[in-house]
Amino acid sequence: MNTDNNKVHMDIAHLKLLFKKMLRIRRFEEKCAELYTQEKIRGFLHLYIGEEAVAVGVMQALSTNDAVFATYREHGHALARGLSMNKVMAEMFGKVTGSSRGRGGSMHIFDVEKRFYGGNAIVAGALPLAVGLALANKMQKKQDVVVCFFGEGAVAEGEFHESLNLAQLWQLPILFVCENNGYAMGTALAISESEQHIFRKAQSYGLKAQAVDGMNVVEVESAATQYCISIKNGDGPCLLECNTYRFRGHSMFDTQLYRESEEIEEWKSKGPIIKLRRWLEANGKLDPAELKTIEDQVEDEINQSVEFAQSSEVENVSDLCFGVYAESKN
């Protein structure tokens, strides 16, 4: 892992913070997979395992006033943004103490206080919403950045092209982040797109755009920070393509017949967490005792979140219409 050539200064304390943030997401997702097999989490479940460096790296570049739109694989984004693990886990359980009162579940985590405007179950569905908020920011002369995460599968949708076109045309303060894991739902990018470098599609609309190693959290943070500075300086929208890989299937129902197990194992060997851990250990910055302390802290937090979710109540039937209809002013 190269930390020498990045434009953002990274001290060891910060690198350890990045490591812990990624580990929190990884262990949370692993616990969710376990709970899903026990039928304590129901519905669809799309895990973020392997892609942690993207969410963690990008979130370091944001201020509290910046806004985030995510995909349906958004548990990692939510935790990296600073949402309470208790609220996220309770949402997974469908409990009223969840971030969306248990109504959204895995694909619709939302927290207005964190300016986290939710996961979206529609492929590319968040793109026009993010453009709309970025337009509102510009009209109100705000410098706040809107960040929109999406997968490379969204590139096949019209919303992708319409959103990039309008963002550039109107010079909106928005950072598009493509989490390119190579397979979308189950079709390799090589057989679905004639131009497989997503950032070049953005450049064709005039956006600043580049591709980075999405398994290197330092590289992601550095690029996202530079782009956020550019956007806040009024230089227009940008796109960051993060080349990454999901270690699990598209969802818990995915049989993964479209890729070989050897390929998955190869990517696991260069995953974001193991890559940063090895660098810290090789440079004498992380010893076994400290690693165990971090692991124990993360495990305790996850166990507490599960206990919180299990002990929380489901929404009362009498409250099911809350938030569905607007109150009459008559």
ChimeraX attribute file (.defattr): number of C-alpha atoms within 10 A of each C-alpha:
attribute: neighborCount
match mode: 1-to-1
recipient: residues
	/A:1	16
	/A:2	10
	/A:3	18
	/A:4	10
	/A:5	9
	/A:6	14
	/A:7	14
	/A:8	16
	/A:9	12
	/A:10	14
	/A:11	9
	/A:12	12
	/A:13	10
	/A:14	12
	/A:15	19
	/A:16	18
	/A:17	13
	/A:18	23
	/A:19	23
	/A:20	20
	/A:21	22
	/A:22	28
	/A:23	22
	/A:24	24
	/A:25	29
	/A:26	21
	/A:27	16
	/A:28	28
	/A:29	20
	/A:30	15
	/A:31	16
	/A:32	24
	/A:33	18
	/A:34	13
	/A:35	16
	/A:36	18
	/A:37	11
	/A:38	10
	/A:39	11
	/A:40	13
	/A:41	21
	/A:42	15
	/A:43	11
	/A:44	14
	/A:45	22
	/A:46	22
	/A:47	27
	/A:48	26
	/A:49	25
	/A:50	24
	/A:51	30
	/A:52	30
	/A:53	33
	/A:54	33
	/A:55	29
	/A:56	27
	/A:57	26
	/A:58	27
	/A:59	24
	/A:60	17
	/A:61	18
	/A:62	21
	/A:63	11
	/A:64	12
	/A:65	14
	/A:66	18
	/A:67	22
	/A:68	27
	/A:69	25
	/A:70	32
	/A:71	27
	/A:72	23
	/A:73	25
	/A:74	25
	/A:75	31
	/A:76	25
	/A:77	27
	/A:78	29
	/A:79	21
	/A:80	24
	/A:81	22
	/A:82	14
	/A:83	20
	/A:84	16
	/A:85	24
	/A:86	21
	/A:87	25
	/A:88	28
	/A:89	30
	/A:90	30
	/A:91	27
	/A:92	31
	/A:93	28
	/A:94	27
	/A:95	26
	/A:96	19
	/A:97	22
	/A:98	28
	/A:99	28
	/A:100	21
	/A:101	18
	/A:102	24
	/A:103	19
	/A:104	19
	/A:105	26
	/A:106	27
	/A:107	23
	/A:108	23
	/A:109	30
	/A:110	28
	/A:111	19
	/A:112	11
	/A:113	10
	/A:114	16
	/A:115	17
	/A:116	21
	/A:117	21
	/A:118	25
	/A:119	26
	/A:120	22
	/A:121	15
	/A:122	11
	/A:123	20
	/A:124	25
	/A:125	19
	/A:126	27
	/A:127	25
	/A:128	18
	/A:129	15
	/A:130	25
	/A:131	25
	/A:132	17
	/A:133	17
	/A:134	27
	/A:135	21
	/A:136	14
	/A:137	18
	/A:138	18
	/A:139	10
	/A:140	9
	/A:141	9
	/A:142	14
	/A:143	17
	/A:144	20
	/A:145	25
	/A:146	27
	/A:147	28
	/A:148	24
	/A:149	26
	/A:150	27
	/A:151	23
	/A:152	27
	/A:153	24
	/A:154	21
	/A:155	18
	/A:156	13
	/A:157	13
	/A:158	10
	/A:159	17
	/A:160	23
	/A:161	17
	/A:162	13
	/A:163	20
	/A:164	27
	/A:165	17
	/A:166	17
	/A:167	27
	/A:168	19
	/A:169	14
	/A:170	15
	/A:171	19
	/A:172	29
	/A:173	30
	/A:174	31
	/A:175	29
	/A:176	27
	/A:177	25
	/A:178	25
	/A:179	25
	/A:180	25
	/A:181	21
	/A:182	19
	/A:183	21
	/A:184	19
	/A:185	15
	/A:186	16
	/A:187	13
	/A:188	15
	/A:189	18
	/A:190	11
	/A:191	9
	/A:192	13
	/A:193	14
	/A:194	8
	/A:195	11
	/A:196	15
	/A:197	16
	/A:198	22
	/A:199	22
	/A:200	18
	/A:201	18
	/A:202	24
	/A:203	15
	/A:204	12
	/A:205	15
	/A:206	17
	/A:207	24
	/A:208	21
	/A:209	21
	/A:210	17
	/A:211	19
	/A:212	19
	/A:213	16
	/A:214	29
	/A:215	27
	/A:216	26
	/A:217	29
	/A:218	30
	/A:219	25
	/A:220	27
	/A:221	27
	/A:222	22
	/A:223	21
	/A:224	28
	/A:225	20
	/A:226	13
	/A:227	23
	/A:228	27
	/A:229	14
	/A:230	16
	/A:231	23
	/A:232	17
	/A:233	11
	/A:234	14
	/A:235	16
	/A:236	22
	/A:237	30
	/A:238	29
	/A:239	26
	/A:240	25
	/A:241	27
	/A:242	28
	/A:243	21
	/A:244	24
	/A:245	23
	/A:246	22
	/A:247	19
	/A:248	17
	/A:249	18
	/A:250	19
	/A:251	15
	/A:252	15
	/A:253	10
	/A:254	13
	/A:255	12
	/A:256	14
	/A:257	9
	/A:258	11
	/A:259	13
	/A:260	9
	/A:261	11
	/A:262	9
	/A:263	10
	/A:264	14
	/A:265	12
	/A:266	10
	/A:267	16
	/A:268	18
	/A:269	11
	/A:270	15
	/A:271	23
	/A:272	28
	/A:273	24
	/A:274	15
	/A:275	17
	/A:276	25
	/A:277	19
	/A:278	14
	/A:279	16
	/A:280	18
	/A:281	13
	/A:282	11
	/A:283	9
	/A:284	9
	/A:285	15
	/A:286	16
	/A:287	11
	/A:288	9
	/A:289	9
	/A:290	11
	/A:291	15
	/A:292	11
	/A:293	11
	/A:294	18
	/A:295	15
	/A:296	12
	/A:297	13
	/A:298	20
	/A:299	17
	/A:300	11
	/A:301	15
	/A:302	22
	/A:303	14
	/A:304	15
	/A:305	20
	/A:306	21
	/A:307	14
	/A:308	18
	/A:309	25
	/A:310	16
	/A:311	12
	/A:312	16
	/A:313	16
	/A:314	18
	/A:315	15
	/A:316	8
	/A:317	7
	/A:318	7
	/A:319	8
	/A:320	10
	/A:321	8
	/A:322	9
	/A:323	8
	/A:324	7
	/A:325	7
	/A:326	7
	/A:327	8
	/A:328	5
	/A:329	4
	/A:330	3
